Amino acid sequence: MSHIILAIITMGVVWFAWTNFKKLGRLRAADIDLTPEERQQRQVTYVMRIVVCLILLAILPFLFTFIIK
């Protein structure tokens, strides 16, 4: 049962990272009216969200191991 819960949480984290990755790729085409500073701030926001997702994906198995045992 714990594997199913871990898989569902993992799918949610991967989906969130993927949507941020798509937003990062479409940033220049979608937001022409942004200043360079605003565009850079949004890029940093998307990249940091992706990095947090990757760190969370690395930590999730260890967290579930500690919670279960």
C-alpha positions in Angstrom: 0.0 0.0 0.0 2.8 2.4 0.8 4.3 1.9 -2.7 1.0 3.0 -4.2 1.0 6.2 -2.1 4.6 6.9 -3.0 3.8 6.4 -6.7 0.9 8.8 -6.6 2.9 11.5 -4.7 5.8 10.9 -7.2 3.5 11.4 -10.2 2.2 14.6 -8.7 5.7 16.0 -8.1 6.8 15.0 -11.7 3.6 16.6 -13.1 4.2 19.8 -11.2 7.9 19.9 -12.4 6.8 19.2 -16.0 4.3 22.0 -16.0 6.9 24.4 -14.7 9.3 23.2 -17.3 6.8 23.9 -20.1 6.0 27.4 -18.6 9.8 28.1 -18.6 10.1 27.1 -22.3 7.1 29.2 -23.3 8.0 32.3 -21.3 9.5 34.4 -24.2 6.6 33.7 -26.6 3.8 34.1 -24.1 4.9 37.3 -22.2 6.2 39.8 -24.7 5.1 42.7 -22.6 7.4 41.8 -19.7 10.5 43.8 -18.9 13.8 41.9 -18.9 14.0 42.0 -15.1 10.4 40.6 -14.8 11.2 37.9 -17.3 14.4 36.9 -15.5 12.5 36.8 -12.2 9.9 34.5 -13.6 12.6 32.3 -15.1 14.3 32.1 -11.7 10.9 31.2 -10.1 10.3 28.4 -12.5 13.8 27.0 -12.3 13.7 27.0 -8.5 10.4 25.2 -8.5 11.9 22.5 -10.8 15.0 22.2 -8.5 12.8 21.8 -5.4 10.8 19.1 -7.3 14.0 17.2 -8.1 15.3 17.4 -4.5 11.9 16.2 -3.3 12.0 13.3 -5.7 15.4 12.3 -4.3 14.2 12.6 -0.7 10.8 10.9 -1.0 11.9 7.3 -0.8 13.9 8.0 2.4 11.0 9.9 4.0 8.7 7.0 3.3 11.2 4.5 4.7 11.4 6.5 8.0 7.6 7.0 8.2 6.8 3.3 7.6 9.4 1.8 10.0 
